[in-house]
Amino acid sequence: MKTGNMYKTTNPILNDENGKPQIRERALHYGFSDLNDHQLLMMLIGNGIKGCPVDELAEKVLVIIRNPSISDYAQALKEIPGIGPSKATLIGAAIELGKRFHAKNTSIIRSPEDILPFFMHISLAPNESFWCASLNGAHEVIKIRETSKGSVNKSIVDVREVFCEPLKERACGIIVCHNHPSGNLSPSNNDIEVTKQLKKAGEILNIQVLDHLIVSSQGYLSFSEQGFL
């Protein structure tokens, strides 16, 4: 079973006529929660250096700040070419401020194990139902809702219903889940087809389908872990 930082939201940013990413414009128009971690860092860093554009520089910074063994971010960041004392302290201050304001938030979703507690209540339900969790760019849960309910072994999934509320919430990604009352965790042909339809619709709407989970009395199955997504 795979664990750790598994889900990665793709959230493309358009460039201006000079080829510079329009991250600030997107943040002002949609809000900072619309940006993922990488894009927020790109905004903080501002510009790259010769041979290392800002998006690559941001990726290097992400490696540092996601390393739990590093306590002195400022010192570690200064060792990255293109990140001087000014940018290092700016990033460090932003991280510390975020910790202080959002320490209470525990709904950061990085893997199936993180989202499972929100869905396991349907694992023993006698009828099949379909649920959707919408996530912002920081992988925080915005809301979880039931989108459809079916008979003992079948739920009717309407792609429009699945994406209706996440669109209003300006979600960057969704994770969907349904239960198998039979206990069998193997995805049916219909499960696979629905997942394909959701993924295709998400690509058009710029809302990434991060995972599709099946839960039952026997545990869970993750489409992402199994390579179906």
C-alpha positions, 0 to 999 in steps of 0.5 A, a space after each residue: 500500500 502506498 502512503 505519504 504525499 501521493 495526491 498532487 493537484 495540477 492547476 495550470 497557470 497562464 503566462 502573459 505576453 512575456 512568458 511570465 506566469 500570471 499567478 498574482 492575477 489568478 490569486 486576486 481573481 479567484 483567491 489564494 486558496 485556488 493556488 497549490 503549494 508550488 504556485 504560492 511559492 512561485 508568487 513568494 519567490 517572484 523570479 528565477 535565475 538564469 538556467 533555473 526559472 521560477 517554477 523549478 526554483 519553487 520545486 527545490 524550495 518545496 523539497 526543503 520545506 516538506 522535509 520534517 528533519 529540517 528545522 532551520 528553513 532559512 539556513 537551508 533555503 539560502 543554500 539553493 542558488 537563486 534564494 538569497 537571505 531576503 527570499 529565504 527569510 520571506 519564505 520562512 516568515 510566510 511558513 511560520 505565519 501559516 502555522 500560527 493561523 492554521 495550526 487548528 486545521 487537520 484536514 490536509 489530504 495527501 493520501 487515501 489514508 487522510 480522506 478515509 475517515 470522512 467516508 468510512 461511515 458508509 462502508 456498512 450501509 445497506 445501499 450504495 451511495 456516491 460521495 464527493 469531497 472538494 479540496 482547495 489548492 492547499 489540499 484542505 477539505 472544503 466540503 463533503 457531500 452525498 451526490 447520489 443514492 442507489 439500490 442495494 448494489 447500484 448507484 446512479 452517478 450524474 457527472 453534472 451533480 458531482 461537479 456542480 458544487 465543487 465548481 461553485 466552491 472553486 475547488 481545485 480537486 475532488 475525491 469521490 467515493 462509493 460503497 459496495 454493500 456486498 463487501 467486494 472491493 473489486 471495481 465493476 466495469 461501471 465503476 471504471 467507466 464512471 471514473 473515466 467520465 469524471 476524469 474527462 469532465 474534470 480536465 475540461 473544468 480544471 478540477 482534478 479527480 485525485 482519487 476514487 475510493 471504494 469502501 466496504 466492510 472489507 476495507 477500501 480500494 483506491 483507484 489512484 493506488 491501483 493505477 486506474 487514475 
